């Protein structure tokens, strides 16, 4: 565990010292986004555009995360245990890509449909049965939606046969 903490500290310090616009905390055995990170990154949080928290054991992302990293463009949360996102995710007015693949979502996180700049949503390998197709169709920037390996209802699968202005990835072709 001490090694994991040291690894996180090294990566955060490198982001601050080198003035990077990305923070990679993937494969760090995290169960949540460390509260102390908000303090350390306070001075540079506005500069951070990309955060990778992939392949951890995160069960929830706090609203503080989204209110701190307001300039975020890309967020990678694949390979965690997330079941929902806080409502504040809708306030991410610069986000273009979110990767939520291989988590534990049973319901599509509808707040994502309120992000006007969102171009890519990856929800492969979850447990989603229904999609808010009307809301997804109304998203101005959406280009790509991956819902492979989800137990989509036959009604949803049928509805996805209609043409949409964005690409839908269903099953491996």
C-alpha positions in Angstrom: 0.0 0.0 0.0 2.8 2.4 0.8 4.3 1.8 -2.6 0.9 2.7 -4.2 0.7 6.0 -2.2 4.3 6.9 -3.2 3.4 6.2 -6.8 0.4 8.5 -6.6 2.5 11.2 -4.9 5.2 11.0 -7.6 2.7 11.3 -10.4 1.0 14.3 -8.8 4.2 16.1 -8.0 5.4 15.6 -11.6 2.1 17.1 -12.9 2.6 20.2 -10.7 6.3 20.7 -11.1 6.3 20.1 -14.9 3.1 22.2 -15.4 1.5 19.3 -17.3 -2.0 19.5 -18.6 -2.7 15.8 -17.8 -2.8 13.7 -14.7 -2.4 10.0 -15.0 -3.4 8.0 -11.9 -4.2 4.8 -13.7 -3.4 1.4 -12.0 -2.8 3.0 -8.6 -5.2 0.8 -6.5 -7.4 3.8 -5.7 -10.8 3.3 -4.2 -11.6 7.0 -4.5 -10.0 10.2 -5.8 -7.6 11.1 -2.9 -8.9 14.2 -1.1 -5.4 15.5 -0.6 -4.9 15.7 -4.3 -7.3 18.6 -4.5 -5.0 20.7 -2.2 -1.8 19.8 -4.0 -3.3 20.5 -7.4 -5.1 23.7 -6.3 -2.7 26.0 -8.1 -2.8 24.0 -11.4 -6.3 22.5 -11.5 -7.4 25.1 -14.1 -4.6 23.8 -16.4 -5.5 20.2 -16.3 -7.2 19.0 -19.5 -6.9 15.2 -19.3 -7.3 12.9 -16.3 -6.8 9.2 -16.4 -8.1 7.1 -13.5 -8.4 3.9 -15.4 -8.0 0.4 -13.9 -8.5 1.3 -10.2 -11.2 0.3 -7.7 -13.1 3.6 -7.7 -16.7 3.2 -6.6 -17.7 6.9 -6.8 -16.5 10.2 -8.1 -17.3 13.2 -5.9 -19.0 16.4 -7.1 -15.8 18.2 -5.8 -13.9 16.4 -8.5 -16.0 18.1 -11.3 -16.1 21.5 -9.6 -12.3 21.4 -9.2 -11.3 20.3 -12.7 -13.5 22.7 -14.6 -11.3 22.8 -17.8 -11.3 19.0 -18.2 -11.5 17.9 -21.9 -11.0 14.1 -21.5 -11.7 11.8 -18.6 -10.8 8.1 -18.5 -12.5 6.1 -15.8 -12.5 2.7 -17.5 -12.0 -0.4 -15.4 -13.4 0.8 -12.1 -16.6 -0.1 -10.1 -18.7 3.0 -10.8 -22.4 2.8 -10.9 -23.3 6.5 -11.3 -21.9 9.9 -11.8 -22.7 13.0 -9.7 -25.1 15.6 -11.2 -22.2 18.1 -11.5 -20.8 16.1 -14.4 -23.4 18.1 -16.5 -21.4 21.3 -15.7 -18.3 20.1 -17.6 -18.7 22.6 -20.4 -15.3 21.7 -22.1 -15.4 17.9 -21.9 -15.2 16.2 -25.3 -14.5 12.5 -24.3 -15.5 10.3 -21.4 -14.5 6.6 -21.0 -16.6 4.7 -18.6 -16.0 1.2 -20.1 -15.9 -1.8 -17.9 -17.6 -0.3 -14.9 -20.8 -1.3 -13.1 -23.4 1.0 -14.7 -26.8 -0.5 -14.9 -28.4 2.8 -16.0 -27.1 5.2 -18.6 -25.7 8.3 -16.8 -28.2 10.7 -18.4 -26.4 13.8 -17.0 -23.9 13.2 -19.8 -26.5 14.2 -22.4 -26.4 17.7 -20.9 -22.7 18.3 -21.9 -23.0 20.2 -25.2 -19.3 19.6 -26.1 -19.2 15.9 -25.5 -18.2 14.0 -28.7 -17.3 10.5 -27.4 -18.9 8.3 -24.8 -17.5 4.9 -24.1 -19.7 2.6 -22.0 -18.6 -0.8 -23.3 -18.8 -3.7 -20.8 -21.4 -2.3 -18.4 -24.9 -3.6 -17.5 -27.0 -1.0 -19.3 -30.3 -2.2 -20.8 -31.8 1.1 -22.0 -30.5 4.2 -23.7 -32.0 7.8 -23.7 -31.9 7.9 -27.5 -33.9 11.1 -27.8 -31.6 12.9 -25.5 -28.5 11.4 -27.2 -29.8 12.5 -30.6 -30.2 16.1 -29.2 -26.5 16.3 -28.2 -25.0 18.8 -30.6 -21.4 17.4 -30.6 -21.9 13.7 -30.1 -20.0 11.7 -32.8 -19.4 8.3 -31.2 -21.2 6.1 -28.7 -19.8 2.7 -27.7 -22.3 0.4 -25.9 -20.7 -3.0 -26.9 -21.1 -5.8 -24.3 -24.1 -4.3 -22.6 -27.4 -6.3 -22.2 -29.4 -3.8 -24.2 -33.1 -4.6 -24.4 -34.5 -5.8 -27.7 -36.5 -2.5 -28.0 -33.3 -0.5 -27.6 -31.4 -2.7 -30.1 -34.2 -2.3 -32.6 -34.3 1.5 -32.1 -30.5 1.6 -32.7 -31.1 0.2 -36.2 -32.4 3.7 -37.2 -29.7 6.1 -38.6 -28.3 8.5 -36.0 -26.0 11.5 -36.6 -23.4 9.7 -34.4 -21.8 6.4 -34.8 -23.0 3.6 -32.4 -20.8 0.7 -31.7 -22.9 -2.3 -30.7 -21.3 -5.7 -31.0 -18.0 -6.7 -32.5 -18.5 -6.9 -36.2 
